[in-house]
Amino acid sequence: MPSSGQVPVLDIQNLEVCYGAVQVLWGISLSVMKGQVVCIIGPNGAGKTTTLNAIIGVLMQTRGRIVFEGQDIAGLPTHQRVQRRIALIPEGRQLWPGMSVEDNLKMGAFPPAFRPHVAKNLEVVYGLLPRLKERRHQLAGTLSGGEQQMCAIGRGLMAEPHLLLLDEPSLGLAPILVDEIFKFVGEIVKHGVTILLVAQNIDYALQVSDYGYVMETGRIILQGSSDMLFNNEHVQQAYLGGSAEEPGAQPAQSAQG
């Protein structure tokens, strides 16, 4: 567990998900505490994005519990999960390229309950991302890759999320932009947003996060503080191209037996 003596914002127990007859998640369990950045790392195809899609309800679990702020949301449709203040920033950004930056941001507040706060939340987003304010009338499709990613994150923040699910925010970006995006992740947390981050850029993910889970072939095989995972021998050899001085993290319960 990431922490003790607290109730997690998100608590997943024994989650299983199938694509048709093919099972892709095998009894995963993880927790996210309020105010943390928690990362899920691992190779491509490990089930990381599937986990986020199950949390937001794009995919329905075949087994397991998804408890958000004390309530089991596993049976709720996606729009009701969004209304409970969960936002997903999908891999690939998925903006509307023919719409302006500001109109893309406003789409993040499309549910009727969020619309009264559009003006206030736009100012919050523009305060965090002044570059978007400069380009608010520009078509989203004409932005650079880094600016598009910022626009996608800003769109998610328009719903005032308590939990932000962030899927591969550095995908396809130049190294200097990757650094900028991950610094921004740290700024979001300062504004009271808890983040569950999926990333193949493991070095950055472990730098910006408090706690992490290593996922391989649909199972969580390791978990621990980000510092412990960074120093773990398996993580170093499999993902960081080095060797660790100490083992660090412990095997996840789901990987035992």
C-alpha positions in Angstrom: 0.0 0.0 0.0 1.3 3.5 -0.8 0.4 4.8 2.7 -1.2 3.7 5.9 -3.8 5.3 8.1 -5.5 7.0 5.2 -8.4 6.1 2.9 -7.3 6.0 -0.7 -8.8 8.2 -3.3 -8.8 5.2 -5.6 -8.6 1.6 -4.4 -8.7 -1.2 -7.0 -9.0 -4.8 -5.9 -8.5 -7.9 -8.0 -9.4 -6.2 -11.3 -9.8 -8.4 -14.3 -10.6 -7.2 -17.8 -11.1 -9.1 -21.1 -11.2 -8.2 -24.7 -13.8 -10.7 -25.9 -12.5 -14.1 -25.0 -8.9 -12.8 -24.3 -8.1 -11.8 -20.7 -5.7 -8.9 -20.5 -5.8 -7.9 -16.8 -5.2 -10.6 -14.2 -6.4 -9.7 -10.7 -4.5 -6.4 -10.3 -4.8 -4.4 -7.1 -3.5 -0.8 -6.6 -4.2 2.3 -4.5 -3.8 6.0 -5.0 -3.6 8.3 -2.0 -4.9 11.9 -2.1 -2.3 14.4 -3.3 0.0 11.8 -4.8 1.3 11.1 -8.2 1.2 7.3 -8.7 2.7 5.8 -11.8 2.1 2.5 -13.6 5.2 1.5 -15.6 6.0 -1.4 -17.8 6.5 -2.4 -21.4 4.1 -1.7 -24.3 1.1 -4.1 -24.2 1.4 -4.8 -20.5 -2.1 -3.6 -19.8 -1.4 -0.1 -18.5 -3.9 1.8 -20.8 -6.4 -1.0 -20.3 -6.3 -0.2 -16.5 -7.0 3.5 -17.1 -9.9 2.7 -19.5 -11.4 0.3 -16.9 -11.2 3.0 -14.2 -13.0 5.5 -16.4 -15.5 2.9 -17.6 -14.6 2.8 -21.3 -13.9 -0.9 -20.6 -16.0 -2.9 -18.1 -14.3 -5.2 -15.7 -15.2 -8.9 -15.6 -14.2 -9.1 -12.0 -13.0 -6.9 -9.2 -13.8 -3.6 -7.4 -13.0 0.0 -8.3 -13.6 2.2 -5.2 -13.3 5.9 -5.8 -13.6 8.2 -2.8 -15.2 5.4 -0.7 -17.8 4.4 -3.3 -17.6 1.3 -5.6 -18.0 2.8 -9.1 -17.4 -0.5 -11.0 -21.0 -0.6 -12.3 -21.3 3.0 -13.3 -21.2 4.2 -16.9 -18.4 6.5 -18.0 -20.3 9.8 -17.8 -21.3 9.2 -14.2 -17.6 8.5 -13.3 -16.7 11.8 -15.0 -19.4 13.5 -13.0 -17.8 12.1 -9.8 -14.6 14.0 -10.8 -12.4 11.5 -12.6 -10.8 12.7 -15.9 -8.9 10.8 -18.5 -6.2 12.4 -20.7 -6.0 9.7 -23.4 -2.9 8.5 -25.2 -2.5 10.5 -28.4 -4.3 13.6 -27.0 -7.4 13.1 -29.2 -8.2 16.8 -29.7 -10.6 18.2 -32.3 -8.1 19.7 -34.7 -10.6 21.9 -36.6 -11.7 23.6 -33.4 -10.0 26.4 -31.6 -7.9 25.8 -28.5 -10.5 27.4 -26.3 -13.3 25.4 -27.8 -11.3 22.2 -27.1 -10.9 23.3 -23.5 -14.5 24.0 -23.1 -15.4 20.5 -24.3 -13.8 19.3 -21.0 -16.7 21.0 -19.2 -19.4 19.7 -21.6 -21.5 17.8 -18.9 -24.2 20.2 -17.7 -23.0 20.2 -14.1 -19.6 21.6 -15.1 -20.9 24.4 -17.5 -21.5 27.1 -14.8 -17.8 27.0 -14.0 -16.4 27.3 -17.5 -15.2 30.9 -17.3 -13.6 30.4 -13.9 -11.9 27.1 -14.9 -10.6 28.6 -18.2 -8.8 31.3 -16.1 -7.3 28.5 -13.9 -6.1 26.6 -17.0 -4.7 29.7 -18.6 -3.0 30.6 -15.4 -1.3 27.2 -15.4 -0.7 27.2 -19.1 -0.2 30.8 -20.4 0.8 29.5 -23.8 -2.7 28.2 -24.3 -4.1 31.6 -23.6 -1.8 33.1 -26.2 -3.1 30.5 -28.7 -6.7 30.3 -27.5 -8.1 31.3 -30.9 -5.7 29.1 -32.9 -6.9 25.8 -34.3 -5.8 23.0 -32.1 -4.5 21.0 -35.1 -1.9 23.7 -35.9 -0.3 23.5 -32.4 3.0 21.8 -31.8 3.0 18.3 -30.2 3.8 19.7 -26.8 1.2 22.4 -27.0 -1.4 19.8 -28.1 -0.5 17.7 -25.0 -0.9 20.8 -22.8 -4.3 21.5 -24.4 -5.4 17.9 -23.8 -4.4 18.2 -20.1 -6.0 21.6 -19.8 -9.2 20.1 -21.2 -9.2 17.4 -18.5 -8.7 20.1 -15.8 -11.8 21.9 -17.0 -13.9 19.2 -15.2 -12.2 20.1 -11.8 -11.1 16.5 -11.4 -10.2 15.0 -8.0 -8.3 12.2 -9.9 -6.6 12.8 -13.2 -5.7 9.7 -15.3 -2.8 10.6 -17.5 -1.9 8.2 -20.3 1.5 8.5 -21.9 1.8 12.3 -21.8 5.3 12.4 -23.4 4.5 10.1 -26.3 6.1 11.4 -29.5 7.5 14.5 -28.0 11.1 15.9 -28.2 13.2 15.5 -25.1 13.0 19.2 -24.2 9.2 19.1 -24.4 9.1 15.9 -22.3 10.9 17.7 -19.5 8.3 20.5 -19.7 5.3 18.2 -19.6 6.5 16.3 -16.6 7.3 19.6 -14.8 3.7 20.6 -15.5 2.5 17.3 -13.9 4.2 18.4 -10.7 2.4 21.8 -10.9 -1.0 20.2 -11.3 -0.6 18.2 -8.0 0.1 21.5 -6.2 -3.4 22.6 -7.2 -4.9 19.7 -5.3 -5.3 17.2 -8.2 -4.3 13.5 -7.5 -2.7 11.8 -10.6 -2.5 8.2 -11.8 0.2 8.3 -14.5 0.9 5.7 -17.2 4.2 6.0 -18.9 6.8 4.2 -20.9 9.3 6.9 -20.1 10.1 5.2 -16.9 13.0 7.5 -15.8 10.7 10.6 -15.9 7.7 8.8 -14.4 9.7 7.7 -11.4 11.2 11.2 -10.9 7.8 12.9 -10.8 5.8 10.2 -8.9 5.6 9.3 -5.2 4.7 5.6 -5.6 4.7 3.2 -8.5 3.5 -0.2 -9.8 5.4 -2.3 -12.4 3.0 -4.1 -14.8 3.9 -6.9 -17.1 1.6 -9.2 -19.1 -1.5 -7.9 -17.3 -0.2 -8.4 -13.8 1.4 -6.1 -11.3 4.8 -7.7 -10.5 6.4 -5.0 -8.3 5.3 -2.0 -6.3 7.0 0.4 -4.0 8.0 4.0 -3.5 9.4 5.6 -6.7 12.9 5.8 -5.2 12.7 2.1 -4.3 11.6 1.1 -7.8 14.3 3.2 -9.4 16.9 1.3 -7.4 15.3 -2.1 -8.0 17.5 -4.5 -9.9 14.7 -5.8 -12.2 13.6 -2.2 -13.1 17.2 -1.1 -13.7 18.0 -4.1 -15.9 14.7 -4.3 -17.8 13.9 -0.6 -18.3 16.7 1.7 -17.3 19.7 0.0 -18.8 21.7 -0.2 -15.6 22.2 -2.1 -12.4 21.0 -1.2 -9.0 22.9 -1.3 -5.7 19.9 -2.6 -3.7 16.7 -4.5 -4.6 14.4 -1.9 -3.1 10.8 -2.7 -4.0 9.0 -5.8 -3.0 7.0 -8.2 -5.2 3.3 -7.3 -5.5 0.9 -9.6 -3.7 -0.8 -10.3 -7.0 2.4 -11.7 -8.4 2.9 -14.3 -5.6 1.7 -17.8 -6.3 
